[in-house]
Amino acid sequence: MDASARVMSVTGAVSSRSSKRAFLDRPVDGGLLRQLLAAAARSPSGGNLQPWHVDVLGSDELVRFKALIRQKMAADPRGDGPGYDIYPPDLRDPYRARRNRCGEDMYGSMGISRDDKASRLAFIAGNYQFWGAPVGMFFTVDRRMGPPQWSDLGMYIQTFMLLAKEAGLDSCPQEAWTLWHRTVADFIGLPEERMLFCGLALGYADPEHPVNRLRTERAPLEDFVVFRGI
């Protein structure tokens, strides 16, 4: 990566990163993308298993994939059915309240009311076009892996997103792609032993779109940390 890009601290990357849901039609340099993916591989990994796998779509391949998804959504917007539960079926507070608040704040930032179901559905369908980003990514993991290795994959994704932020890029991790896990697997030729965890939209965020100004709330420290002996 160009040394001139390394002007953002880790704290700056963490505090300024947020999920963007509207992107500019500005290409991402392939060389930079390769550097970021390689650098992210320094993420921690139990036993150094490095269980992450990444498929990257851009240019004509991304256009072809998005056209396929539009065609399939027109036929059946429910998709393939989830490959896993994104949230626990019995999600309770405070987690349920946080999720609901996130959704209301997101739609509220665009002036979409609770009873405007059509506009809400139209917006959320943007998930399956990678929010207009020029790069779409899929992260997969061997089905034989357990929660510790899923954690490793999550740390790789987070490291990648922070490095991308440092380089001036924005992103949006998308577990919603599990609803199209069979279609994704067929398109990228995913081996049977690997399963899709999530997608990720990558590019340059549209600074004028109101949804990109959303900053979700975070719980205060005392809600999730207990100090003993310190």
Buried (B, 14 or more C-beta within 10 A) or exposed (E): BEEEEEEBEEEEBEEEBBBBBBBBEEEBEEEBBEBBBEBBEEBEBEEEEBBBBBBBBBEEBBEEBBEBBEEBBEEEEEBBEEBEEEEEEEBEEEEEEBEEEBEEBBBEBBEBEEEEEEBBEEBBEBBBBBBBBBBBBBBBBBEEBEEEBBBBBBBBBBBBBBBBBBBEBBBBBBBBBBBBBBBBBEBBEBEEEBBBBBBBBBBBBBEEBEBBEBEEEEEEEEEEEEEEEE
